[in-house]
Amino acid sequence: MMADDADPRPNDADEALGPNAPFTEAERAAVYRAIYTRRDVRNEFLNEELPQDVLMRILDAAHHAPSVGFMQPWNFIVIRDSAVRGAVHEAFLRGAAAEEAQLDPSRRAHYRSLKLEGILKAPLNICVTCDRTRHGATGLGRTLQPDTDILSTACAVQNLWLAARAEGVGVGWVSIMREAELREILHIPEGIAVVAYLCAGYVEQAYRRPELEVKRWASRLPLEELVFEDRWGSACASTNPP
């Protein structure tokens, strides 16, 4: 953990309601830099161990994600063992073959050319899970929207990713695997959902734009087409992309 004088988190002595001043220009720029330069890393990992203090800062940032009803449903499985990662990689290969078979034949060669994971290359993997039973069947704010526990865990993934970017650590999300296979490999019990399987480690450099955009698999949608006003489908005239 960071030293007390460098820890930006509030402590027990803070008032229940305190100032909420905006960040300085430099602080604000740093936050947006982390957002805009975050990348899904696959093949750029260096053969360099991640220090434990850096890992714990990143996980602590994930643990401070927003969660509906303060349910905090997440757990983090840190995976370094080569045999375990080898089994996960085999599950990925099976998943990739199944996904490729679902694609239009004209896209299959392009799909095979993409590097879609760094399971073996990254120094460590992290499986982020959601305990769907942690606070009973419902919990505050989950009664009418039961998937808010999964959505809250996704917020933890985003916090983890942005904290990693600030630390100069690359992260890649591997989703081309069957949850049942991951559950068996990692001995995950029933009632625990797999939300994200991540590869993490230092990288020498990363793509300026998302890799799948660079390699012409997809492109970023225009923001102005995604923002509505007052009701679905009603364009927001004041939307100006950055």
Secondary structure in CASP SS format (residue, H / E / C, confidence):
PFRMAT SS
TARGET T0000
AUTHOR 0000-0000-0000
METHOD secondary structure of the structure
MODEL  1
M C 1.00
M C 1.00
A C 1.00
D H 1.00
D H 1.00
A H 1.00
D C 1.00
P C 1.00
R C 1.00
P C 1.00
N C 1.00
D C 1.00
A C 1.00
D C 1.00
E C 1.00
A C 1.00
L C 1.00
G C 1.00
P C 1.00
N C 1.00
A C 1.00
P C 1.00
F C 1.00
T C 1.00
E H 1.00
A H 1.00
E H 1.00
R H 1.00
A H 1.00
A H 1.00
V H 1.00
Y H 1.00
R H 1.00
A H 1.00
I H 1.00
Y H 1.00
T H 1.00
R C 1.00
R C 1.00
D E 1.00
V C 1.00
R C 1.00
N C 1.00
E C 1.00
F E 1.00
L C 1.00
N C 1.00
E C 1.00
E C 1.00
L C 1.00
P C 1.00
Q H 1.00
D H 1.00
V H 1.00
L H 1.00
M H 1.00
R H 1.00
I H 1.00
L H 1.00
D H 1.00
A H 1.00
A H 1.00
H H 1.00
H C 1.00
A C 1.00
P C 1.00
S C 1.00
V H 1.00
G H 1.00
F H 1.00
M C 1.00
Q C 1.00
P C 1.00
W E 1.00
N E 1.00
F E 1.00
I E 1.00
V E 1.00
I E 1.00
R C 1.00
D C 1.00
S H 1.00
A H 1.00
V H 1.00
R H 1.00
G H 1.00
A H 1.00
V H 1.00
H H 1.00
E H 1.00
A H 1.00
F H 1.00
L H 1.00
R H 1.00
G H 1.00
A H 1.00
A H 1.00
A H 1.00
E H 1.00
E H 1.00
A H 1.00
Q H 1.00
L C 1.00
D C 1.00
P H 1.00
S H 1.00
R H 1.00
R H 1.00
A H 1.00
H H 1.00
Y H 1.00
R H 1.00
S H 1.00
L C 1.00
K C 1.00
L C 1.00
E C 1.00
G C 1.00
I C 1.00
L C 1.00
K C 1.00
A C 1.00
P C 1.00
L E 1.00
N E 1.00
I E 1.00
C E 1.00
V E 1.00
T E 1.00
C E 1.00
D E 1.00
R C 1.00
T C 1.00
R C 1.00
H C 1.00
G C 1.00
A C 1.00
T C 1.00
G C 1.00
L C 1.00
G C 1.00
R C 1.00
T C 1.00
L C 1.00
Q C 1.00
P C 1.00
D C 1.00
T H 1.00
D H 1.00
I H 1.00
L H 1.00
S H 1.00
T H 1.00
A H 1.00
C H 1.00
A H 1.00
V H 1.00
Q H 1.00
N H 1.00
L H 1.00
W H 1.00
L H 1.00
A H 1.00
A H 1.00
R H 1.00
A H 1.00
E C 1.00
G C 1.00
V E 1.00
G E 1.00
V E 1.00
G E 1.00
W E 1.00
V C 1.00
S C 1.00
I C 1.00
M C 1.00
R C 1.00
E H 1.00
A H 1.00
E H 1.00
L H 1.00
R H 1.00
E H 1.00
I H 1.00
L H 1.00
H C 1.00
I C 1.00
P C 1.00
E C 1.00
G C 1.00
I E 1.00
A E 1.00
V E 1.00
V E 1.00
A E 1.00
Y E 1.00
L E 1.00
C E 1.00
A E 1.00
G E 1.00
Y E 1.00
V E 1.00
E C 1.00
Q C 1.00
A C 1.00
Y C 1.00
R C 1.00
R C 1.00
P C 1.00
E H 1.00
L H 1.00
E H 1.00
V H 1.00
K C 1.00
R C 1.00
W C 1.00
A C 1.00
S C 1.00
R C 1.00
L C 1.00
P C 1.00
L H 1.00
E H 1.00
E H 1.00
L C 1.00
V C 1.00
F E 1.00
E C 1.00
D C 1.00
R C 1.00
W C 1.00
G C 1.00
S C 1.00
A E 1.00
C C 1.00
A C 1.00
S C 1.00
T C 1.00
N C 1.00
P C 1.00
P C 1.00
END
